[in-house]
Amino acid sequence: MHLHWTALGQVTAVSIGATVAVVVVFALGVLGLARLEGAREHPGGTGALGLGQAVLCCLACAAVVAYGIYLIVPRFH
């Protein structure tokens, strides 16, 4: 049996990179929700930026999950 170590290393690197990217984007979405809550506690603050950040980050995470499901399920190809 012959293993293609370069391909295995590439798959590992891409998997780790994608995982870190999704976690960072999700954390930014949680930060946006925290900004929204902070703006609600202090009168005069606007939470539109926090809400927009949270929505965009959650949509990005959902898109990554949907793409992963698309790649896994052969019926979608």
ABEGO torsion letter per residue (X at the ends): XBBBAAAAAAAAAAAAAAAAAAAAAAAAAAAAAAAAAAAAABBGBBAAAAAAAAAAAAAAAAAAAAAAAAAABAAAX
